[in-house]
């Protein structure tokens, strides 16, 4: 998937891209679970890496289709809910951070991230220090882009996303904070 994304990003004209009638996201989204199932015992970090590549692919091909992004995040959240014993692995935390960063870097728009239903639940799998890191990235993006968050519901949701910045760390010593 990453090679396909690189190929498309290097295309000089729209005709060099994948034909518009081919829904590349749908093809991969349907087959990634089959690939994982056929492989048997695939490590969680590898599953997340596959979905991270799919996330990059859908943002590259269909940046206006947020439902695709949210579908991928939903599957990731569901996967992590089933694999609770592996959530604290450093390699898994690293992939979660990557999955959160892909849409942030691609859209550079807090309002777009606020529309993603499964973005916030994914943050919930991180420990306190990594939640703070993600929150700080969100604040920095908001400050860089200066896109106003005017709707009260959006303001509330944004404040909930960045709440870890003011949380008391002494209550939440968590092994999920080691991403590197």
C-alpha positions in Angstrom: 0.0 0.0 0.0 2.8 2.4 0.8 4.4 1.8 -2.6 1.1 2.6 -4.3 0.8 5.8 -2.3 4.3 6.8 -3.2 3.6 6.0 -6.9 0.5 8.2 -6.9 2.2 11.0 -5.1 4.9 11.0 -7.7 2.4 11.2 -10.6 2.7 14.3 -12.7 -0.7 14.3 -14.2 -4.1 13.0 -13.0 -4.1 10.4 -15.9 -1.0 8.8 -14.3 -3.0 8.1 -11.2 -5.2 5.1 -10.6 -8.4 5.3 -12.7 -11.2 7.1 -10.9 -13.7 4.2 -11.3 -11.4 1.9 -9.2 -12.1 2.3 -5.5 -8.7 1.4 -4.1 -9.7 2.0 -0.5 -12.6 -0.4 -0.8 -10.4 -3.1 -2.3 -7.8 -3.0 0.4 -10.3 -2.4 3.2 -12.2 -5.6 2.3 -9.0 -7.7 1.9 -6.8 -6.5 4.8 -8.9 -8.5 7.4 -8.7 -11.6 5.2 -4.9 -11.3 4.9 -4.7 -11.0 8.7 -7.0 -13.9 9.3 -5.1 -16.1 6.8 -1.8 -15.3 8.4 -3.0 -16.6 11.7 -1.3 -15.1 14.8 -0.2 -11.7 13.4 1.4 -9.4 16.0 -0.8 -6.4 17.0 1.9 -3.9 15.9 1.9 -5.5 12.4 -1.9 -5.3 12.2 -1.7 -1.6 13.2 1.0 -1.0 10.6 -1.2 -2.4 7.9 -4.0 -0.2 9.0 -1.7 2.8 9.2 -0.7 2.1 5.5 -4.4 1.9 4.6 -5.0 5.2 6.4 -2.2 6.9 4.4 -3.6 5.4 1.2 -7.2 6.6 1.8 -6.0 10.1 2.7 -3.9 10.2 -0.4 -6.6 9.0 -2.8 -9.7 10.2 -1.1 -8.9 13.1 1.2 -12.5 14.3 1.0 -13.9 11.0 2.2 -13.6 11.3 6.0 -15.8 8.2 6.4 -12.9 6.1 5.0 -10.6 7.5 7.6 -13.1 6.9 10.3 -13.7 3.4 9.2 -10.0 2.6 9.5 -9.8 4.2 12.9 -12.9 2.2 14.0 -11.3 -1.1 13.0 -8.1 -0.1 14.9 -10.1 0.7 18.0 -12.0 -2.5 17.8 -8.7 -4.5 17.3 -7.1 -2.9 20.3 -10.2 -3.5 22.4 -9.8 -7.2 21.7 -6.1 -7.3 22.3 -5.9 -5.7 25.8 -2.9 -7.7 26.8 -0.8 -6.2 24.0 -1.8 -2.5 24.4 1.1 -1.7 26.6 3.8 -3.0 24.2 6.1 -0.2 23.1 5.8 -1.2 19.4 2.0 -1.1 19.7 2.1 2.3 21.3 4.4 3.6 18.6 1.9 2.4 15.9 -1.0 4.1 17.8 0.9 7.3 17.8 1.5 6.9 14.1 -2.1 6.3 13.4 -3.1 9.4 15.3 -0.4 11.5 13.5 -1.3 10.5 9.9 -4.6 12.4 9.8 -3.2 15.3 11.9 -0.3 15.8 9.4 -2.5 15.2 6.3 -5.4 17.5 7.2 -3.7 20.1 9.4 -7.2 21.1 10.4 -8.5 20.6 13.9 -12.1 20.9 12.7 -11.6 17.9 10.4 -10.2 15.8 13.2 -13.1 16.8 15.4 -15.4 15.2 12.9 -13.6 11.8 13.2 -15.7 9.8 15.6 -13.0 7.3 16.4 -10.0 9.6 16.7 -10.6 10.4 20.4 -11.3 6.7 21.4 -7.9 5.8 19.8 -6.2 8.4 22.0 -7.7 6.5 25.0 -5.4 3.6 24.5 -2.3 5.7 25.3 -0.8 6.4 28.7 -0.8 9.9 30.3 2.5 11.1 28.8 1.6 10.1 25.3 -1.9 11.6 25.6 -0.2 14.8 26.6 2.1 14.6 23.6 -0.8 14.1 21.2 -2.7 16.9 22.9 0.3 19.2 22.5 0.5 18.3 18.8 -3.2 19.2 18.5 -2.7 22.5 20.2 0.3 23.3 18.0 -1.6 22.5 14.9 -4.5 24.7 16.0 -2.1 27.5 16.7 -0.2 27.1 13.4 -3.3 26.9 11.2 -5.3 29.5 13.2 -8.5 27.9 12.0 -11.2 29.2 14.4 -13.1 26.7 16.5 -16.3 28.7 16.9 -19.1 26.1 17.4 -19.7 25.4 21.1 -19.8 21.7 20.5 -16.5 21.8 18.6 -14.9 23.8 21.4 -16.1 21.3 24.0 -14.8 18.4 22.0 -11.4 20.2 21.4 -11.1 20.9 25.1 -11.8 17.3 25.9 -9.1 16.3 23.4 -6.5 18.5 25.0 -7.6 17.9 28.7 -4.6 15.6 29.3 -2.4 18.7 29.3 -3.9 19.7 32.6 -4.3 16.2 34.1 -2.6 15.2 37.3 0.2 12.7 36.3 0.6 11.3 39.8 -2.7 9.3 39.5 -1.9 7.8 36.1 1.5 6.2 36.1 1.1 4.0 33.1 3.4 1.7 31.2 1.8 2.8 28.0 3.9 6.0 28.1 7.0 4.5 26.6 6.7 4.9 22.8 10.4 5.1 22.0 
